């Protein structure tokens, strides 16, 4: 893995702690050393009275903005699945602990969500106090594409989206622009992408940056996004409020609109098993706290990598097959098991929600 001192840059200017994800060749995909570096930095600043605000951004090859974070390092996951390496156990435990740290951080956190914000990038940003998008932002939770579910607190924040839009995002992996993200409660303000360097540097000049002064800063740099949201909430809710994955897909396929046909086609390409798991996850998470949701997702991830109830090895999981098809062989032809959404049974889904740990030994037992 890469040197986290290079991949995560932390500096203090004025009363603001600045974090830059700096692995642009991989769209800032998170490694375990990066997660550990972020955790150490945030814990230090949480307890440092001189630091009043934290700001996070992601660099791309052209400069300090343009790609927030594309998620976790899925090539690492694939190698671990094939070899039986237990390293992902620490990765997910520590990543989810970091997600919780951001959600519960006692000081304002600003996430500059410019460019790609997917998977682990959503986990870093959704707990922030100010979720700042631009015209270049693309937000998504596309995990079912690779045989996973929307983790890093995805159950919590997607289930809080209005109506049944969380189910739609979880099952299709649709990417949102700035206007849609704000409409669905996944972002707060839109900034002009061309002004991001000035906005970033201006934070360091704020004396005693409390909520009032941050609002003044926002008034200077926030802009009304010119794009308008084309989402039809009533159409989404009519389909994604239904009780089961097959019912949702059948309703979409019976609707001749381009949106419905596209959504149905997306779902038919995803892992049938993980579609069922993700739907159950979102609906359970509506009644959970962040900490409870992260514990549930830690259980679920353990079963994704070690699906003993399916009598499969790690090399034959939905996750290994999904990553192979999308990233390794790039044939985009995953051989899902089962192959059809109609063939997934409750006995395949329910064990994902049974914890493999006793409450006193759960790896996330200390989260409150």
C-alpha positions in Angstrom: 0.0 0.0 0.0 1.1 3.6 -0.5 2.7 5.9 2.0 -0.1 7.6 3.9 2.1 10.6 4.7 2.0 11.3 1.0 -1.6 10.1 0.3 -3.1 12.2 3.1 -1.8 15.7 3.7 -2.8 17.5 6.9 -1.9 21.0 7.7 -3.0 23.8 10.1 -3.5 27.4 8.9 -5.0 29.9 11.2 -7.7 28.0 13.3 -8.5 25.6 10.5 -7.2 22.0 10.0 -6.9 21.2 6.3 -7.0 17.7 4.9 -6.1 16.9 1.3 -6.6 13.4 -0.1 -3.6 13.0 -2.4 -3.8 9.8 -4.3 -5.0 11.2 -7.6 -3.8 8.3 -9.8 -6.5 6.2 -8.0 -9.1 9.0 -7.7 -8.2 9.0 -4.0 -9.5 5.5 -3.3 -8.9 4.8 0.3 -6.2 2.4 1.6 -5.9 1.3 5.2 -2.9 3.5 5.8 -4.9 6.5 4.5 -7.8 5.6 6.9 -5.4 5.4 9.8 -3.8 8.7 8.9 -7.2 10.4 8.7 -8.2 9.0 12.0 -5.0 10.1 13.8 -5.3 13.6 12.3 -9.0 14.1 13.2 -8.6 12.7 16.7 -5.7 15.1 17.3 -7.6 18.1 16.0 -10.8 17.1 17.9 -8.8 17.5 21.1 -6.8 20.6 20.1 -8.5 23.8 21.3 -6.6 25.8 18.7 -8.4 24.0 15.8 -12.0 25.3 15.4 -12.9 23.9 11.9 -11.8 21.1 9.7 -11.9 21.1 5.9 -11.4 18.1 3.5 -10.8 18.0 -0.2 -9.5 15.5 -2.8 -6.9 16.3 -5.5 -6.8 15.1 -9.1 -3.9 14.9 -11.5 -4.5 18.5 -12.6 -4.5 20.1 -9.2 -5.8 20.2 -5.7 -9.5 19.8 -6.5 -11.5 17.8 -9.0 -11.8 14.3 -7.4 -12.9 13.9 -3.8 -12.8 10.2 -3.3 -13.9 7.2 -5.5 -14.3 4.8 -2.6 -12.2 2.0 -1.2 -9.3 0.3 -2.9 -11.3 -2.5 -4.6 -8.3 -4.1 -6.2 -7.0 -4.7 -2.7 -10.3 -6.3 -1.8 -10.2 -8.6 -4.8 -6.6 -9.8 -4.0 -7.6 -10.4 -0.4 -10.7 -12.5 -1.4 -8.6 -14.6 -3.7 -5.8 -15.2 -1.2 -7.9 -15.4 2.0 -6.0 -12.4 3.4 -7.8 -11.2 6.5 -6.6 -7.6 6.0 -10.0 -6.3 5.0 -11.3 -7.1 8.5 -9.2 -4.2 9.9 -9.9 -2.1 6.8 -13.7 -2.1 7.3 -13.6 -1.9 11.1 -11.3 1.1 11.0 -13.1 2.8 8.1 -16.5 2.6 9.8 -14.9 3.9 13.0 -13.6 6.8 11.0 -17.1 7.4 9.5 -18.5 7.5 13.0 -15.8 9.9 14.1 -16.8 12.4 11.4 -20.5 12.0 12.1 -19.9 12.8 15.8 -17.1 15.3 15.4 -17.7 18.2 17.9 -16.4 20.9 15.5 -17.6 22.0 12.1 -16.3 19.8 9.2 -16.5 21.1 5.6 -16.3 18.5 2.9 -15.4 19.9 -0.6 -17.2 17.3 -2.6 -15.8 18.3 -6.0 -15.7 15.7 -8.8 -16.3 12.0 -8.0 -17.7 11.2 -4.6 -18.5 7.5 -4.4 -18.7 4.8 -1.8 -16.0 5.5 0.7 -16.0 9.2 -0.4 -19.7 9.4 0.6 -18.7 7.8 4.0 -16.2 10.6 4.6 -18.5 13.4 3.5 -22.0 12.5 4.7 -21.1 13.1 8.3 -19.7 16.6 7.6 -21.5 19.7 8.8 -21.2 21.4 5.4 -21.4 19.2 2.4 -20.2 21.4 -0.5 -20.8 20.3 -4.1 -20.0 21.9 -7.5 -21.1 21.5 -11.1 -18.5 18.8 -11.4 -19.8 16.7 -8.5 -20.9 13.1 -9.2 -22.3 11.4 -6.0 -23.1 7.7 -6.0 -23.3 4.5 -4.0 -22.7 2.0 -6.8 -21.7 -1.0 -4.6 -24.3 -3.5 -6.0 -22.4 -3.2 -9.3 -19.5 -5.1 -7.6 -21.5 -7.5 -5.5 -21.6 -5.4 -2.4 -24.1 -3.1 -0.6 -24.0 0.6 0.1 -21.9 0.6 3.3 -19.9 3.3 5.1 -23.1 4.4 6.8 -25.1 4.2 3.5 -28.0 2.5 5.2 -28.2 5.5 7.5 -27.9 8.4 5.1 -29.7 6.8 2.1 -32.7 5.8 4.3 -32.9 9.5 5.4 -33.4 10.7 1.7 -37.0 11.8 1.1 -39.6 9.3 0.2 -38.1 6.1 -1.3 -35.3 7.8 -3.2 -32.8 6.0 -0.9 -34.0 2.7 -2.2 -33.6 4.0 -5.8 -30.0 5.1 -5.2 -29.0 1.9 -3.4 -30.4 -0.5 -5.9 -29.5 1.3 -9.2 -26.3 3.1 -8.1 -27.4 6.2 -10.1 -25.0 9.1 -9.9 -26.3 12.5 -8.8 -25.2 16.0 -9.8 -25.2 18.9 -7.5 -28.9 19.9 -7.8 -30.1 16.4 -7.3 -27.8 15.8 -4.3 -29.1 19.0 -2.6 -32.7 18.0 -3.4 -32.2 14.6 -1.8 -30.5 15.9 1.3 -27.0 14.5 0.4 -25.4 17.9 0.0 -26.0 21.4 1.5 -24.5 24.1 -0.7 -23.1 24.5 -4.2 -19.8 26.3 -4.8 -18.4 27.6 -8.1 -15.7 25.1 -9.1 -13.5 27.9 -10.4 -13.6 29.6 -7.0 -12.6 26.6 -4.9 -9.0 27.5 -4.4 -10.0 31.0 -3.2 -12.7 29.5 -0.9 -10.3 27.0 0.5 -7.7 29.7 1.3 -10.2 32.1 2.7 -11.1 29.7 5.5 -7.6 30.2 6.9 -8.2 33.9 7.2 -11.3 33.7 9.3 -10.8 34.7 12.9 -12.7 32.6 15.4 -14.5 30.7 12.7 -17.8 29.9 14.4 -21.2 29.2 12.7 -21.9 32.9 12.1 -18.6 33.5 10.4 -18.9 30.3 8.3 -22.2 31.6 7.1 -20.6 34.8 6.0 -17.9 32.7 4.2 -20.7 30.7 2.5 -22.5 33.8 1.4 -19.4 34.9 -0.4 -18.6 31.6 -2.1 -21.9 29.6 -2.4 -23.7 29.9 -5.7 -27.1 28.9 -7.0 -26.4 25.8 -9.2 -27.6 26.6 -12.7 -28.6 23.0 -13.3 -32.1 22.1 -12.1 -33.0 18.7 -10.8 -35.0 16.5 -13.2 -36.0 14.0 -10.6 -39.6 12.9 -10.5 -40.1 12.0 -6.9 -43.6 10.6 -7.4 -42.4 8.2 -10.1 -39.5 7.0 -8.0 -41.7 6.5 -4.9 -44.4 4.7 -6.9 -41.9 2.0 -7.9 -39.3 1.9 -5.1 -41.9 1.8 -2.3 -42.9 -1.7 -3.3 -42.2 -4.6 -1.0 -39.6 -6.6 -2.9 -36.9 -6.4 -5.5 -38.9 -8.4 -8.1 -42.0 -6.1 -7.5 -39.9 -3.0 -8.0 -38.3 -4.3 -11.2 -41.6 -5.5 -12.7 -43.1 -2.1 -12.0 -40.2 -0.4 -13.7 -40.4 -2.8 -16.7 -44.1 -2.1 -17.1 -43.5 1.7 -17.2 -42.5 2.7 -20.7 -40.7 6.0 -19.7 -37.0 6.3 -20.4 -36.2 6.7 -16.7 -38.1 3.5 -15.7 -36.6 1.4 -18.5 -33.1 2.7 -17.7 -33.6 1.9 -14.0 -34.9 -1.6 -14.7 -31.9 -2.3 -17.0 -29.5 -1.0 -14.3 -31.0 -3.4 -11.7 -30.9 -6.4 -14.1 -27.2 -5.9 -14.3 -26.6 -5.8 -10.6 -26.0 -8.7 -8.3 -29.5 -10.1 -7.7 -28.5 -11.3 -4.2 -27.0 -8.0 -3.2 -30.1 -6.1 -4.5 -32.2 -8.1 -2.0 -29.7 -7.5 0.8 -29.4 -3.7 0.0 -33.2 -3.3 0.0 -33.5 -5.0 3.4 -30.6 -2.9 4.7 -32.1 0.5 3.8 -35.5 -0.5 5.3 -33.9 -1.7 8.5 -31.6 1.3 8.8 -34.5 3.8 8.9 -34.9 2.9 12.5 -31.2 2.9 13.5 -28.7 5.4 14.7 -25.5 6.0 12.9 -23.6 3.7 15.3 -26.3 0.9 15.1 -26.2 1.1 11.3 -22.4 0.9 11.1 -22.5 -2.1 13.4 -25.1 -3.8 11.1 -23.0 -3.0 8.1 -19.9 -4.4 9.7 -21.9 -7.7 10.2 -23.0 -7.6 6.6 -19.6 -6.9 5.2 -18.2 -9.9 7.2 -20.8 -12.1 5.5 -19.9 -10.6 2.1 -16.3 -11.7 2.4 -17.0 -14.9 4.4 -20.5 -16.1 3.2 -20.5 -19.4 5.1 -24.3 -19.6 4.9 -23.9 -19.8 1.1 -21.2 -22.5 1.4 -18.8 -20.3 -0.7 -15.2 -19.4 -0.3 -14.0 -15.8 -0.6 -12.8 -16.4 -4.2 -16.4 -17.3 -5.2 -18.3 -14.5 -3.5 -20.5 -12.0 -5.3 -17.9 -9.4 -4.4 -15.0 -11.2 -6.0 -17.0 -11.8 -9.2 -18.2 -8.3 -9.4 -14.8 -6.7 -9.0 -13.3 -9.2 -11.5 -15.9 -8.3 -14.1 -15.7 -4.6 -13.6 -12.1 -3.9 -12.8 -9.8 -6.9 -13.3 -11.0 -8.6 -16.5 -13.2 -5.7 -17.5 -15.6 -7.9 -19.4 -18.6 -6.4 -17.7 -20.2 -9.9 -17.7 -20.4 -11.0 -14.1 -21.7 -14.5 -13.4 -23.9 -13.7 -10.4 -25.2 -16.5 -8.1 -28.2 -16.7 -8.4 -28.3 -15.2 -11.8 -31.9 -13.9 -11.6 -33.6 -11.7 -9.0 -36.5 -14.1 -9.0 -34.3 -16.9 -7.7 -33.0 -15.2 -4.5 -34.6 -16.6 -1.4 -35.1 -15.2 2.1 -32.7 -17.9 3.5 -30.0 -16.4 1.4 -30.6 -12.8 2.6 -31.5 -13.1 6.3 -28.1 -14.4 7.5 -26.4 -11.1 6.3 -28.2 -9.5 9.2 -27.2 -12.0 11.9 -24.1 -10.8 13.7 -21.1 -13.2 13.7 -20.0 -11.6 17.0 -21.5 -11.4 20.5 -22.4 -7.9 21.5 -19.5 -7.7 24.0 -16.9 -8.7 21.3 -18.3 -6.8 18.3 -15.4 -4.8 16.6 -17.6 -1.6 16.7 -19.0 -2.2 20.2 -17.6 1.1 21.5 -19.5 3.3 19.0 -22.3 5.3 20.6 
